[in-house]
Amino acid sequence: QVQLVESGGGSVQTGGSLRLSCVASGNRFSRAIMSWYRQTPGNQRDLVAFITADGRTNHVDSVKGRFTISRDNAKNTVYLEMNSLKPEDTAVYYCRYNDNKLYWGQGTQVTVSS
């Protein structure tokens, strides 16, 4: 069983920045594909970005150039650096761990006001 603990959410104004962190338990983190998703009320959970075990990244078009996913295997941590935040980025952000088994964090709220 892998436990994921997210942190770093909060409330910011348009144009502001936040850095989300997700710490995973266990000793297989370096082999996992780590992802960030986000969800707004009444909607499905959507992919924001992912990073592979060898460090390749992919960001969805709506966040390209503004958000950056990264990982620190020594700390079992994945990050999401979010800059130039917009009100439409408001959501609960979840990290996901995938090493052929899927685990989700509890989510952290990000609110961007205009």
N, C-alpha and C positions, 0 to 999 in steps of 0.2 A: 504494500500500500504506500502510495506517495502522497504526501501532503504538500499543498501549495499555499503560501501566505503572501498575499498582495498588499502593497502599501503605496502611498504617494499620491493618492487621489485628493481632490479638493475643489475649491471654487476659485476661479480666476476670471478676469475680464478678457474680452476679445483681444487677441494679440499676445496673450500671456503664455507662459510655459509651465509645464509640469513634467516630472520624471517618475514614472511608475516602476516599481520593483516587484519581483515575484521570486520568492525563495522556495526551493524544493527540498524535500527531505530525501534521504536515500543516497545510494552510491552509483546510480546509473545516469545521473543528470547529463553528463558529457555526451551520452549516446542518444539523448532524446531530441526530437524536434520540438522546439518551443514556439508557441504562438500567443498572440494577443488577439482577443475578440472584443466586440462591444455590442451592447444591447440597450435599446430604448423600450419603454413600456409598450406592450402590444405588438412588438416586432420580434423577428428572429434574431439570434445571435450571429453577428457578421464578423468575418475575418478582417483584421486590420493589418497584421504583418506576421511573418514567421521567420525563424532562423533555424537552419539545419545543424546537425552535429558538427559539420565541418565549417560552419560559419557563413554559409550562403544565406542571403536574405531576400525577402520579397515583401513589398509594401503595396497595398491596394492603391489605385490611382488617386482616390480622394485624399490620401495623406502623404503621397510622395512629395519629397522636398520639405516636408514639415515634421514628420515623425521618423524616428530611427530606432530600430530594434537592435539590441546587442546582448551579449551574454558573457558571463564570467564563470567559467567552469570551476575555478578554484573556490568560488563562493556559492556555487549551486544557484546562481541568480541570473534571471533574464530581466532586461530593462526595456522600457519604452520611453524614449525621450520625445516629448511633444512640444513643439514650438508653433508660434503663429496660430494659436488655438482660435477656433471659430465656434459660435453657438451651436452649430450642427455637429460638433464633436461631443456635445453633452451626451453622456451615456454611462452605464455601468461597464467597466472594463474588466475582462476576465483573462487570466492566463491559462493556457492549456499545455499539458505535458503529454507527449506521445512517444512511447518506445514500444509500440505495438499494443500497449494498453493506454487508455486515455484517462487523464485525470484533469479536474478543473479546480481552479481556485474559487474563493468565495465571492470575489468581485470587489471592485473599489469604484466609488462614484466620482465621476468627473463632471463638473458643471461649469460651463462657460457662459458668462453673461455679456450682453451687448452694451 
